[in-house]
Amino acid sequence: MPKLVEITNNIYRKQPTQADFLRPTGVLADAIVVITAEHVSSRVVETGFRFDTGENQLEVYLNGQYIRTYEWIEGQQYGEYEEWTNFSVRFTPNYIQVGDIVRFRVTSANYSSIYSGGGTGGAAKDIQDLIWNLNQLGKEVFGDEYVFNYTGNPGTRTIGIMPENVLTPDLSHYRTWKTPLYAFTPSTPREISNFTNCRADDVKYIIFQDSNTALLNNANIKLQGGDDFLGNAGDFISLIFDGSVWYEMTRSLNS
């Protein structure tokens, strides 16, 4: 049984042996992650090593069972996860549970098909690695839809628009959001009670487009003075997430 090296209290890496490199499909990277509550909430699990997305390099096993990345066949989605960054994957909602064992592996059979000549190594690969890392950093700061532009032009950054009538919107894609601009005024303001798919230390900026959206002060969102906040057109609020609760940082009343 190969020795497992403890990286953190829930991440382990298999110590390579001579057999790993002599076998026909050498094992280049092998890590085990024990799923925590934060993983379940965000659905994002770090591999512990870098891999190339979209190249079929990564193998993922859940509780010993091999699972597949997302594929679309005739408009139907198959698979259980997507390659989120060069260091992480994101699972289908409600697919993983606390205590599950996820194994990440890269073998030479997959890796060598990408780096077997063709001018993809050396300085070109170093530049590609840098671009991938900058993309990951941009996603951490600006949201999942950020794309680094390596041509010298500004990266792709967008202000999101929250969907109408969704009271726990997903804010993972962008850093700055606008509330819905309702075509038909609802009978009462839509009361947002939480934001989903975000990670500890996320900061979100919200611009109100009208007076039809309110933020509720509750167990999930802690607002100034302990009061609900009904915004008006032009008002602004910023919040930071500690992994469980959102806390108001600033607000600006501009209506």
Backbone as CSV, one residue per row, in Angstrom:
resi,resn,N_x,N_y,N_z,CA_x,CA_y,CA_z,C_x,C_y,C_z
1,MET,0.847,-1.186,0.000,0.000,0.000,0.000,0.884,1.238,0.000
2,PRO,0.805,2.100,-1.014,1.652,3.287,-1.051,1.356,4.206,0.133
3,LYS,2.364,4.907,0.575,2.206,5.820,1.699,1.448,7.075,1.259
4,LEU,0.465,7.501,2.087,-0.252,8.739,1.838,0.364,9.845,2.681
5,VAL,0.731,10.935,2.042,1.318,12.076,2.733,0.202,13.073,3.031
6,GLU,0.027,13.449,4.299,-1.026,14.395,4.669,-0.590,15.810,4.313
7,ILE,-1.371,16.472,3.446,-1.076,17.852,3.047,-1.775,18.826,3.995
8,THR,-3.078,18.613,4.203,-3.846,19.325,5.229,-4.679,18.269,5.944
9,ASN,-5.608,18.718,6.804,-6.404,17.743,7.551,-7.424,17.024,6.690
10,ASN,-7.582,17.419,5.417,-8.525,16.697,4.560,-7.990,16.457,3.153
11,ILE,-6.712,16.721,2.931,-6.102,16.504,1.616,-4.869,15.617,1.778
12,TYR,-4.801,14.551,0.967,-3.695,13.604,1.046,-3.139,13.368,-0.360
13,ARG,-1.835,13.138,-0.441,-1.214,12.863,-1.720,-0.442,11.552,-1.623
14,LYS,-0.584,10.712,-2.633,0.120,9.435,-2.620,1.594,9.656,-2.907
15,GLN,2.426,9.083,-2.072,3.869,9.205,-2.278,4.278,8.334,-3.454
16,PRO,4.885,8.921,-4.512,5.238,8.136,-5.694,6.235,7.023,-5.352
17,THR,6.092,5.909,-6.037,7.045,4.805,-5.905,7.653,4.519,-7.273
18,GLN,8.704,3.705,-7.282,9.347,3.361,-8.550,8.359,2.678,-9.488
19,ALA,7.433,1.909,-8.911,6.456,1.195,-9.737,5.558,2.146,-10.512
20,ASP,5.282,3.319,-9.932,4.421,4.279,-10.613,5.020,4.720,-11.943
21,PHE,6.330,4.839,-11.985,6.968,5.359,-13.185,7.388,4.259,-14.160
22,LEU,7.489,3.027,-13.688,7.891,1.926,-14.549,6.709,1.264,-15.241
23,ARG,5.524,1.398,-14.652,4.359,0.749,-15.267,4.029,1.424,-16.601
24,PRO,3.324,0.746,-17.519,3.027,1.303,-18.845,2.348,2.668,-18.779
25,THR,1.441,2.840,-17.835,0.822,4.146,-17.655,1.286,4.722,-16.331
26,GLY,2.413,5.418,-16.365,2.952,5.986,-15.137,2.011,7.004,-14.506
27,VAL,1.978,7.007,-13.187,1.123,7.936,-12.449,1.924,9.194,-12.162
28,LEU,1.499,10.324,-12.737,2.237,11.579,-12.587,1.731,12.397,-11.415
29,ALA,0.464,12.275,-11.101,-0.109,13.018,-9.976,-1.251,12.189,-9.405
30,ASP,-1.348,12.181,-8.078,-2.354,11.348,-7.426,-2.677,11.984,-6.080
31,ALA,-3.904,12.464,-5.894,-4.269,13.141,-4.648,-5.654,12.689,-4.198
32,ILE,-5.862,12.700,-2.888,-7.138,12.335,-2.293,-7.640,13.496,-1.450
33,VAL,-8.920,13.829,-1.613,-9.531,14.919,-0.850,-10.762,14.381,-0.138
34,VAL,-10.862,14.664,1.164,-12.054,14.323,1.936,-12.991,15.534,1.903
35,ILE,-14.202,15.328,1.435,-15.130,16.438,1.207,-15.586,17.055,2.533
36,THR,-15.545,18.398,2.574,-15.979,19.148,3.748,-17.283,19.883,3.441
37,ALA,-17.843,20.530,4.453,-19.077,21.297,4.267,-18.866,22.440,3.277
38,GLU,-17.684,23.046,3.287,-17.403,24.129,2.328,-17.401,23.602,0.897
39,HIS,-16.855,22.412,0.699,-16.891,21.809,-0.636,-18.329,21.595,-1.089
40,VAL,-19.166,21.081,-0.190,-20.565,20.815,-0.538,-21.267,22.115,-0.909
41,SER,-20.987,23.190,-0.156,-21.637,24.479,-0.415,-21.216,25.077,-1.748
42,SER,-19.900,25.084,-2.018,-19.391,25.718,-3.243,-19.400,24.775,-4.435
43,ARG,-19.367,23.467,-4.162,-19.266,22.414,-5.175,-17.894,22.378,-5.839
44,VAL,-16.984,23.261,-5.426,-15.647,23.348,-6.015,-14.659,22.601,-5.124
45,VAL,-13.880,21.704,-5.718,-12.885,20.927,-4.982,-11.537,21.084,-5.674
46,GLU,-10.516,21.470,-4.902,-9.181,21.665,-5.458,-8.479,20.324,-5.635
47,THR,-7.768,20.178,-6.750,-7.070,18.923,-7.040,-5.772,18.773,-6.255
48,GLY,-5.146,19.889,-5.895,-3.844,19.831,-5.232,-2.680,19.846,-6.203
49,PHE,-2.969,19.862,-7.501,-1.928,19.956,-8.523,-2.555,20.565,-9.778
50,ARG,-1.692,20.991,-10.689,-2.152,21.631,-11.907,-2.382,20.598,-13.007
51,PHE,-3.424,20.819,-13.808,-3.675,19.999,-14.987,-4.200,20.906,-16.094
52,ASP,-4.241,20.425,-17.318,-4.708,21.217,-18.446,-6.184,20.918,-18.693
53,THR,-7.020,21.934,-18.605,-8.450,21.727,-18.809,-8.748,21.449,-20.281
54,GLY,-9.799,20.677,-20.508,-10.236,20.396,-21.866,-9.368,19.432,-22.642
55,GLU,-8.393,18.800,-21.980,-7.465,17.908,-22.678,-7.596,16.459,-22.223
56,ASN,-8.614,16.145,-21.425,-8.843,14.782,-20.926,-7.660,14.242,-20.139
57,GLN,-6.932,15.107,-19.464,-5.798,14.661,-18.657,-6.241,14.128,-17.302
58,LEU,-7.250,14.758,-16.708,-7.610,14.476,-15.322,-8.558,13.278,-15.220
59,GLU,-8.275,12.391,-14.271,-9.188,11.313,-13.903,-9.748,11.631,-12.517
60,VAL,-11.052,11.455,-12.350,-11.703,11.754,-11.072,-12.490,10.523,-10.622
61,TYR,-12.308,10.168,-9.351,-13.028,9.039,-8.747,-13.742,9.532,-7.498
62,LEU,-14.999,9.149,-7.332,-15.767,9.486,-6.137,-16.094,8.198,-5.397
63,ASN,-15.544,8.089,-4.178,-15.739,6.877,-3.368,-15.397,5.607,-4.160
64,GLY,-14.315,5.708,-4.947,-13.820,4.555,-5.685,-14.415,4.366,-7.061
65,GLN,-15.433,5.150,-7.410,-16.085,5.012,-8.706,-15.590,6.087,-9.672
66,TYR,-15.173,5.673,-10.855,-14.733,6.632,-11.874,-15.932,7.436,-12.370
67,ILE,-15.794,8.761,-12.416,-16.867,9.620,-12.916,-16.334,10.481,-14.048
68,ARG,-17.248,11.033,-14.829,-16.860,11.717,-16.058,-17.152,13.203,-15.996
69,THR,-16.357,13.965,-16.740,-16.597,15.393,-16.866,-17.793,15.630,-17.781
70,TYR,-18.335,16.841,-17.736,-19.527,17.147,-18.521,-19.280,16.938,-20.019
71,GLU,-20.251,16.334,-20.663,-20.268,16.198,-22.120,-21.688,16.484,-22.591
72,TRP,-21.813,17.081,-23.762,-23.125,17.366,-24.331,-23.306,16.531,-25.598
73,ILE,-24.338,15.706,-25.616,-24.636,14.852,-26.763,-26.073,15.111,-27.186
74,GLU,-26.239,15.636,-28.403,-27.555,15.963,-28.949,-28.369,16.815,-27.981
75,GLY,-27.691,17.817,-27.399,-28.366,18.763,-26.524,-28.570,18.284,-25.105
76,GLN,-28.162,17.063,-24.798,-28.333,16.502,-23.459,-26.988,16.486,-22.739
77,GLN,-26.975,16.983,-21.474,-25.735,17.019,-20.712,-25.552,15.708,-19.944
78,TYR,-24.325,15.166,-20.047,-23.949,13.971,-19.300,-22.709,14.290,-18.476
79,GLY,-22.470,13.496,-17.438,-21.295,13.702,-16.596,-21.665,14.274,-15.245
80,GLU,-20.658,14.296,-14.347,-20.921,14.676,-12.959,-20.132,15.901,-12.498
81,TYR,-19.219,16.412,-13.318,-18.432,17.574,-12.886,-17.906,18.313,-14.106
82,GLU,-17.438,19.535,-13.871,-16.766,20.299,-14.914,-15.382,20.704,-14.423
83,GLU,-14.451,20.822,-15.349,-13.103,21.266,-15.003,-13.157,22.770,-14.810
84,TRP,-13.103,23.203,-13.560,-13.419,24.576,-13.184,-12.252,25.527,-13.455
85,THR,-11.070,25.180,-12.950,-9.828,25.897,-13.247,-8.758,24.839,-13.504
86,ASN,-7.512,25.278,-13.656,-6.419,24.322,-13.846,-6.025,23.643,-12.540
87,PHE,-6.727,23.973,-11.455,-6.423,23.389,-10.151,-7.670,22.890,-9.427
88,SER,-8.833,22.858,-10.095,-10.047,22.486,-9.376,-11.123,21.998,-10.344
89,VAL,-12.120,21.308,-9.775,-13.309,20.901,-10.524,-14.529,21.375,-9.755
90,ARG,-15.678,21.474,-10.456,-16.935,21.809,-9.783,-17.962,20.734,-10.109
91,PHE,-18.553,20.172,-9.051,-19.472,19.057,-9.197,-20.900,19.530,-9.454
92,THR,-21.703,18.620,-9.988,-23.132,18.840,-10.164,-23.768,19.131,-8.799
93,PRO,-24.758,20.025,-8.725,-25.416,20.307,-7.441,-25.913,19.031,-6.767
94,ASN,-25.704,18.975,-5.434,-26.187,17.875,-4.587,-25.539,16.533,-4.909
95,TYR,-24.388,16.555,-5.590,-23.742,15.296,-5.979,-22.765,14.794,-4.923
96,ILE,-22.066,15.708,-4.242,-21.101,15.303,-3.223,-21.657,15.586,-1.831
97,GLN,-21.169,14.810,-0.838,-21.601,14.954,0.545,-20.382,14.993,1.452
98,VAL,-20.572,15.572,2.641,-19.480,15.632,3.620,-18.994,14.214,3.923
99,GLY,-17.681,14.031,3.885,-17.091,12.725,4.159,-16.807,11.894,2.926
100,ASP,-17.346,12.292,1.760,-17.024,11.580,0.525,-15.515,11.644,0.252
101,ILE,-14.998,10.647,-0.445,-13.584,10.598,-0.806,-13.461,10.825,-2.309
102,VAL,-12.764,11.892,-2.682,-12.523,12.191,-4.089,-11.046,11.963,-4.390
103,ARG,-10.783,11.210,-5.442,-9.409,10.963,-5.871,-9.182,11.619,-7.220
104,PHE,-8.093,12.391,-7.330,-7.705,13.030,-8.580,-6.408,12.381,-9.059
105,ARG,-6.356,12.082,-10.370,-5.178,11.391,-10.886,-4.881,11.846,-12.308
106,VAL,-3.586,11.974,-12.615,-3.129,12.197,-13.985,-2.102,11.118,-14.288
107,THR,-2.269,10.421,-15.413,-1.321,9.381,-15.806,-0.571,9.811,-17.060
108,SER,0.542,9.167,-17.287,1.359,9.507,-18.461,0.612,9.207,-19.757
109,ALA,-0.325,8.260,-19.732,-1.077,7.931,-20.942,-1.853,9.132,-21.441
110,ASN,-2.414,9.904,-20.515,-3.162,11.094,-20.898,-2.229,12.277,-21.129
111,TYR,-1.227,12.421,-20.273,-0.385,13.607,-20.317,0.523,13.633,-21.531
112,SER,1.095,12.456,-21.879,2.061,12.421,-22.980,1.403,12.706,-24.317
113,SER,0.103,12.455,-24.437,-0.575,12.734,-25.699,-0.655,14.233,-25.963
114,ILE,-0.475,15.019,-24.925,-0.540,16.477,-25.078,0.864,17.052,-25.278
115,TYR,1.877,16.493,-24.587,3.214,17.073,-24.609,4.237,16.143,-25.252
116,SER,3.875,15.507,-26.348,4.824,14.645,-27.053,5.267,15.340,-28.331
117,GLY,6.031,16.419,-28.150,6.534,17.155,-29.310,5.525,18.169,-29.794
118,GLY,5.704,18.591,-31.049,4.757,19.535,-31.633,4.960,20.962,-31.183
119,GLY,6.073,21.229,-30.502,6.346,22.610,-30.134,5.521,23.132,-28.976
120,THR,4.911,22.225,-28.177,4.068,22.701,-27.091,4.812,22.819,-25.781
121,GLY,6.098,22.432,-25.747,6.841,22.510,-24.505,7.670,23.775,-24.448
122,GLY,8.617,23.816,-23.486,9.552,24.913,-23.379,8.888,26.234,-23.064
123,ALA,9.407,27.310,-23.705,8.933,28.659,-23.417,7.457,28.832,-23.750
124,ALA,7.008,28.179,-24.837,5.598,28.305,-25.218,4.700,27.768,-24.124
125,LYS,5.095,26.627,-23.544,4.292,26.056,-22.474,4.352,26.943,-21.232
126,ASP,5.513,27.542,-20.930,5.623,28.435,-19.782,4.669,29.617,-19.922
127,ILE,4.587,30.169,-21.134,3.673,31.290,-21.367,2.228,30.835,-21.212
128,GLN,1.923,29.650,-21.734,0.563,29.115,-21.604,0.210,28.897,-20.133
129,ASP,1.169,28.373,-19.358,0.939,28.185,-17.924,0.638,29.510,-17.246
130,LEU,1.394,30.563,-17.609,1.178,31.878,-17.012,-0.218,32.402,-17.321
131,ILE,-0.653,32.224,-18.567,-1.994,32.671,-18.956,-3.049,31.933,-18.145
132,TRP,-2.889,30.626,-17.997,-3.849,29.841,-17.212,-3.901,30.332,-15.766
133,ASN,-2.721,30.599,-15.182,-2.679,31.055,-13.803,-3.318,32.431,-13.642
134,LEU,-3.091,33.320,-14.621,-3.712,34.638,-14.570,-5.227,34.522,-14.708
135,ASN,-5.675,33.594,-15.548,-7.109,33.357,-15.666,-7.703,32.925,-14.330
136,GLN,-7.012,32.019,-13.642,-7.513,31.546,-12.360,-7.565,32.682,-11.347
137,LEU,-6.510,33.491,-11.304,-6.485,34.627,-10.388,-7.626,35.590,-10.698
138,GLY,-7.856,35.850,-11.984,-8.948,36.743,-12.366,-10.303,36.209,-11.937
139,LYS,-10.501,34.900,-12.055,-11.771,34.301,-11.630,-11.972,34.460,-10.128
140,GLU,-10.872,34.316,-9.359,-10.971,34.458,-7.911,-11.402,35.874,-7.532
141,VAL,-10.945,36.877,-8.271,-11.211,38.273,-7.920,-12.499,38.788,-8.548
142,PHE,-12.692,38.519,-9.846,-13.783,39.150,-10.588,-14.973,38.235,-10.851
143,GLY,-14.873,36.950,-10.515,-15.976,36.033,-10.758,-15.633,35.024,-11.832
144,ASP,-16.458,33.986,-11.913,-16.152,32.835,-12.749,-16.145,33.117,-14.247
145,GLU,-16.776,34.215,-14.680,-16.853,34.513,-16.106,-15.670,35.335,-16.614
146,TYR,-14.743,35.703,-15.714,-13.593,36.500,-16.130,-12.710,35.710,-17.094
147,VAL,-12.224,36.370,-18.144,-11.291,35.768,-19.097,-10.123,36.721,-19.310
148,PHE,-8.905,36.252,-19.036,-7.710,37.060,-19.250,-7.418,37.180,-20.738
149,ASN,-7.152,38.397,-21.202,-6.848,38.644,-22.609,-5.342,38.816,-22.762
150,TYR,-4.677,37.814,-23.334,-3.212,37.836,-23.418,-2.693,38.680,-24.568
151,THR,-3.585,39.344,-25.340,-3.133,40.166,-26.459,-2.778,41.584,-26.034
152,GLY,-2.955,41.884,-24.746,-2.662,43.228,-24.264,-3.898,44.058,-24.046
153,ASN,-5.045,43.627,-24.568,-6.296,44.331,-24.329,-6.848,43.957,-22.960
154,PRO,-7.780,44.764,-22.418,-8.345,44.448,-21.099,-9.027,43.086,-21.098
155,GLY,-8.992,42.424,-19.957,-9.675,41.148,-19.805,-11.184,41.333,-19.862
156,THR,-11.896,40.222,-20.024,-13.350,40.258,-20.113,-13.939,40.353,-18.715
157,ARG,-14.522,41.516,-18.387,-15.177,41.729,-17.106,-16.572,42.258,-17.377
158,THR,-17.556,41.725,-16.674,-18.942,42.050,-16.948,-19.677,42.296,-15.639
159,ILE,-20.648,43.222,-15.668,-21.554,43.412,-14.541,-22.772,42.525,-14.771
160,GLY,-23.055,41.648,-13.814,-24.171,40.739,-13.952,-25.498,41.400,-13.629
161,ILE,-26.573,40.845,-14.167,-27.932,41.278,-13.862,-28.631,40.119,-13.143
162,MET,-29.078,40.349,-11.929,-29.767,39.284,-11.202,-31.061,38.905,-11.912
163,PRO,-31.405,37.637,-11.924,-32.662,37.219,-12.562,-33.870,37.685,-11.759
164,GLU,-34.961,37.924,-12.449,-36.183,38.357,-11.779,-36.758,37.238,-10.917
165,ASN,-37.323,37.637,-9.781,-38.092,36.738,-8.902,-37.277,35.582,-8.331
166,VAL,-35.943,35.706,-8.304,-35.098,34.707,-7.662,-34.630,35.289,-6.336
167,LEU,-35.002,34.657,-5.236,-34.768,35.221,-3.910,-33.461,34.750,-3.272
168,THR,-32.773,33.796,-3.904,-31.435,33.368,-3.456,-30.545,33.259,-4.693
169,PRO,-30.226,34.378,-5.347,-29.505,34.325,-6.625,-28.073,33.812,-6.491
170,ASP,-27.600,33.185,-7.553,-26.228,32.702,-7.675,-25.353,33.881,-8.104
171,LEU,-24.386,34.281,-7.244,-23.524,35.425,-7.552,-22.097,34.997,-7.909
172,SER,-21.897,33.731,-8.281,-20.539,33.241,-8.512,-19.907,33.788,-9.789
173,HIS,-20.706,34.201,-10.760,-20.162,34.500,-12.088,-19.482,35.864,-12.196
174,TYR,-19.922,36.837,-11.393,-19.370,38.197,-11.499,-19.126,38.768,-10.110
175,ARG,-18.302,39.819,-10.050,-18.055,40.505,-8.782,-19.087,41.588,-8.526
176,THR,-19.512,42.287,-9.580,-20.478,43.381,-9.451,-21.789,42.986,-10.114
177,TRP,-22.907,43.292,-9.442,-24.223,42.904,-9.916,-25.183,44.083,-9.860
178,LYS,-26.173,44.048,-10.751,-27.296,44.971,-10.685,-28.557,44.173,-10.355
179,THR,-29.445,44.786,-9.584,-30.719,44.124,-9.312,-31.565,44.125,-10.580
180,PRO,-32.579,43.263,-10.662,-33.411,43.225,-11.872,-34.105,44.564,-12.108
181,LEU,-34.276,44.907,-13.354,-35.087,46.074,-13.725,-36.409,45.520,-14.233
182,TYR,-37.397,45.502,-13.348,-38.654,44.833,-13.671,-39.451,45.610,-14.718
183,ALA,-39.876,44.892,-15.758,-40.725,45.506,-16.783,-42.110,45.831,-16.209
184,PHE,-42.579,44.961,-15.312,-43.856,45.185,-14.642,-43.598,45.210,-13.142
185,THR,-43.993,46.282,-12.493,-43.717,46.457,-11.072,-44.431,45.382,-10.257
186,PRO,-43.690,44.585,-9.465,-44.350,43.584,-8.634,-45.188,44.242,-7.545
187,SER,-46.182,43.506,-7.055,-47.084,44.069,-6.045,-46.344,44.413,-4.762
188,THR,-45.306,43.638,-4.424,-44.450,43.936,-3.274,-42.997,43.729,-3.696
189,PRO,-42.045,44.439,-3.074,-40.640,44.250,-3.431,-40.206,42.800,-3.233
190,ARG,-39.368,42.312,-4.152,-38.833,40.967,-4.036,-37.745,40.980,-2.951
191,GLU,-37.858,40.081,-1.962,-36.993,40.096,-0.786,-35.929,39.009,-0.889
192,ILE,-34.683,39.411,-1.089,-33.567,38.475,-1.213,-33.084,38.088,0.178
193,SER,-33.000,36.768,0.433,-32.634,36.282,1.764,-31.248,35.649,1.819
194,ASN,-30.631,35.412,0.650,-29.302,34.812,0.644,-28.735,34.873,-0.762
195,PHE,-27.411,34.650,-0.883,-26.736,34.522,-2.174,-26.017,33.179,-2.186
196,THR,-25.995,32.506,-3.327,-25.485,31.134,-3.373,-24.244,31.003,-4.252
197,ASN,-23.591,29.822,-4.110,-22.421,29.420,-4.918,-21.251,30.382,-4.786
198,CYS,-21.080,30.954,-3.593,-19.949,31.842,-3.339,-19.026,31.198,-2.307
199,ARG,-17.823,31.758,-2.196,-16.809,31.179,-1.331,-16.355,32.196,-0.300
200,ALA,-15.778,31.676,0.803,-15.286,32.546,1.864,-14.333,33.597,1.292
201,ASP,-14.471,34.840,1.747,-13.667,35.991,1.342,-14.177,36.636,0.057
202,ASP,-15.254,36.115,-0.543,-15.848,36.776,-1.701,-16.417,38.131,-1.291
203,VAL,-16.186,39.138,-2.127,-16.779,40.468,-1.946,-17.662,40.734,-3.155
204,LYS,-18.903,41.177,-2.921,-19.839,41.453,-4.000,-20.364,42.880,-3.866
205,TYR,-20.496,43.517,-5.037,-21.011,44.885,-5.106,-22.360,44.852,-5.817
206,ILE,-23.370,45.489,-5.227,-24.727,45.427,-5.770,-25.239,46.845,-6.024
207,ILE,-25.675,47.076,-7.269,-26.247,48.359,-7.676,-27.747,48.162,-7.889
208,PHE,-28.547,48.994,-7.254,-30.001,48.879,-7.382,-30.475,49.670,-8.599
209,GLN,-31.320,49.033,-9.411,-31.843,49.696,-10.604,-33.236,50.292,-10.393
210,ASP,-33.939,49.823,-9.371,-35.252,50.376,-9.048,-35.546,50.055,-7.588
211,SER,-36.770,50.271,-7.157,-37.133,50.048,-5.755,-37.960,48.777,-5.582
212,ASN,-37.718,47.793,-6.446,-38.488,46.554,-6.392,-37.705,45.382,-5.792
213,THR,-36.515,45.664,-5.245,-35.703,44.614,-4.639,-35.253,45.055,-3.255
214,ALA,-35.409,44.153,-2.288,-34.976,44.416,-0.915,-34.035,43.310,-0.454
215,LEU,-33.066,43.656,0.391,-32.210,42.667,1.047,-32.720,42.476,2.467
216,LEU,-32.942,41.227,2.853,-33.453,40.926,4.187,-32.301,40.737,5.167
217,ASN,-32.386,41.383,6.309,-31.453,41.113,7.399,-31.909,39.828,8.087
218,ASN,-31.072,38.790,8.039,-31.459,37.492,8.601,-30.203,36.713,8.964
219,ALA,-30.352,35.403,9.191,-29.206,34.591,9.589,-28.148,34.508,8.499
220,ASN,-28.540,34.734,7.231,-27.602,34.632,6.110,-26.966,35.960,5.726
221,ILE,-27.677,37.057,5.952,-27.199,38.391,5.563,-27.328,39.325,6.758
222,LYS,-26.210,39.877,7.217,-26.203,40.803,8.339,-26.002,42.222,7.806
223,LEU,-27.044,43.061,8.007,-27.027,44.412,7.462,-26.897,45.457,8.573
224,GLN,-26.502,46.641,8.169,-26.285,47.749,9.092,-27.523,47.998,9.946
225,GLY,-27.320,48.036,11.260,-28.415,48.320,12.176,-29.376,47.165,12.363
226,GLY,-29.130,46.026,11.709,-30.025,44.889,11.828,-31.340,45.071,11.106
227,ASP,-31.384,46.012,10.133,-32.629,46.310,9.420,-32.555,45.838,7.971
228,ASP,-33.704,45.502,7.410,-33.784,45.195,5.989,-33.421,46.439,5.180
229,PHE,-32.971,46.224,3.945,-32.584,47.351,3.104,-33.371,47.306,1.798
230,LEU,-34.269,48.278,1.624,-35.011,48.444,0.377,-34.304,49.523,-0.439
231,GLY,-33.640,49.093,-1.510,-32.895,50.050,-2.310,-33.777,50.814,-3.276
232,ASN,-33.263,51.934,-3.733,-33.888,52.724,-4.793,-32.906,52.824,-5.954
233,ALA,-33.392,53.282,-7.099,-32.541,53.384,-8.288,-31.296,54.221,-7.982
234,GLY,-30.121,53.643,-8.229,-28.863,54.341,-7.998,-28.210,54.034,-6.674
235,ASP,-28.920,53.382,-5.765,-28.316,53.008,-4.488,-27.319,51.864,-4.691
236,PHE,-26.428,51.727,-3.710,-25.324,50.768,-3.827,-25.042,50.155,-2.461
237,ILE,-24.666,48.855,-2.459,-24.267,48.192,-1.217,-23.182,47.174,-1.536
238,SER,-22.256,46.967,-0.620,-21.223,45.947,-0.794,-21.254,45.017,0.413
239,LEU,-20.966,43.727,0.153,-20.995,42.711,1.194,-19.806,41.777,1.059
240,ILE,-19.386,41.203,2.185,-18.300,40.221,2.188,-18.822,38.938,2.828
241,PHE,-18.347,37.792,2.324,-18.836,36.483,2.742,-17.761,35.786,3.569
242,ASP,-18.138,35.256,4.745,-17.158,34.547,5.582,-17.237,33.036,5.410
243,GLY,-17.980,32.585,4.413,-18.166,31.169,4.190,-19.507,30.666,4.666
244,SER,-20.155,31.438,5.546,-21.477,31.079,6.057,-22.444,32.251,6.015
245,VAL,-21.933,33.452,6.302,-22.790,34.634,6.455,-22.224,35.785,5.630
246,TRP,-23.130,36.582,5.045,-22.766,37.821,4.361,-22.833,38.985,5.342
247,TYR,-21.834,39.866,5.306,-21.805,41.032,6.170,-21.710,42.299,5.317
248,GLU,-22.546,43.278,5.646,-22.493,44.545,4.908,-21.174,45.258,5.191
249,MET,-20.563,45.770,4.142,-19.339,46.555,4.276,-19.652,48.046,4.172
250,THR,-20.278,48.443,3.060,-20.615,49.848,2.837,-21.954,49.946,2.126
251,ARG,-22.539,51.124,2.187,-23.699,51.414,1.347,-23.665,52.887,0.958
252,SER,-24.285,53.195,-0.177,-24.345,54.567,-0.664,-25.751,54.818,-1.192
253,LEU,-26.429,55.827,-0.637,-27.795,56.153,-1.047,-27.732,57.297,-2.035
254,ASN,-28.026,56.987,-3.300,-27.824,57.956,-4.369,-29.108,58.324,-5.113
255,SER,-30.256,57.848,-4.608,-31.502,58.096,-5.311,-32.010,59.513,-5.055
